[in-house]
Amino acid sequence: MKIAHYEELYIDIPRDAWYSFFNSPYVGHRSGAAVDVYFSFLPLFPMESGKVVEIRRVRAPKNLPMEEDYVIAIQVSEEICLKVLHVRPSIRVGEKLALGDPLGKMHLSGFFMPWSSKHAHFELRSCKDRIRARGGFPLTPIIEERVPVASGAEFIVKEKHEHF
């Protein structure tokens, strides 16, 4: 299911995955340049094709006990890279990817806020500036009616997780 695009590049995820453009205070979300995808199992490559150009292990703030995270940069066009966060990679630099290929395992890190479950963070950026927090290209969401609008003032809690 295509959920967003920048120019002719589409982010395409399985129908059973949840996603959010604005659930985080991270700069990429505040500027409309990032989407978090909550996969049911493994995080999957969401573009037609790409080539892994960099994998970097980074120190994370100590919001959670996990003090490291990973930044994965995958070239998806001549000048544009997909930046992936919160995934412990099973892929390697130089590897070519196709839509739906597994990227690794979702990974909690100190970049997460207490209410967030494991997810993969995706943003499109210039390959010349593929790591920084600021500078992602604005994504255009593809809106699909998925959940009926709630009405009334009384609700029942159906689910409780460790972080929310």
C-alpha positions, -999 to +999 in steps of 0.1 A: +000+000+000+015+033-011+014+057+019+035+087+008+057+101-020+083+126-028+082+135-065+081+100-083+094+080-053+068+062-033+069+046+001+050+013-001+043-008+030+022-040+038-015-034+044-012-048+080+015-022+090+005+009+110+022+042+103+023+078+115+037+110+101+035+131+132+037+110+164+072+122+173+089+155+182+119+145+160+126+173+135+119+151+104+083+145+117+078+182+126+088+192+091+066+166+074+097+147+060+095+114+079+071+085+085+073+058+112+061+024+102+050-002+128+055-035+110+038-066+123+071-086+122+103-075+103+108-041+088+107-042+051+123-021+024+095+003+012+108+014-022+110-002-056+147-006-056+178+006-039+214+000-029+228+002+006+255+029+007+261+034+044+254+018+078+264+037+109+260+028+145+252+060+166+250+068+203+215+076+214+201+097+243+195+077+275+157+078+274+158+040+274+185+016+284+196+010+248+223+036+242+228+029+205+209+030+173+216+025+136+214+048+106+210+030+073+213+050+040+199+034+009+203+051-025+169+050-043+177+073-072+207+091-087+207+117-060+182+106-033+187+083-003+163+066+020+174+071+056+163+044+080+165+045+118+156+021+146+166-010+127+194-034+136+205-042+101+208-076+086+218-060+052+253-049+042+268-019+024+267-026-014+237-049-012+209-042-037+173-042-024+139-046-039+104-037-025+096-059+005+132-071+013+138-075+050+161-048+065+169-064+099+150-062+132+133-032+147+153-018+176+144+003+206+168+031+214+171+062+235+157+083+206+123+068+214+098+085+236+081+064+263+049+060+244+064+045+213+065+008+202+092-006+179+091+009+144+112+018+114+117+055+107+119+064+070+128+097+053+141+107+019+171+130+017+199+141-006+226+113-007+251+141-002+234+149+032+220+115+042+227+114+079+217+147+096+185+152+114+174+183+094+170+185+057+147+156+047+125+161+016+088+168+024+066+137+020+031+140+005+009+115+024-015+094+005-047+095+026-068+064+027-100+061+048-090+033+072-106+039+106-142+051+112-145+084+131-152+078+168-183+094+183-194+098+219-174+105+250-170+070+264-143+045+253-130+011+263-093+004+266-086-026+244-048-028+245-020-019+269+017-021+261+050-016+279+055+019+265+020+032+264 
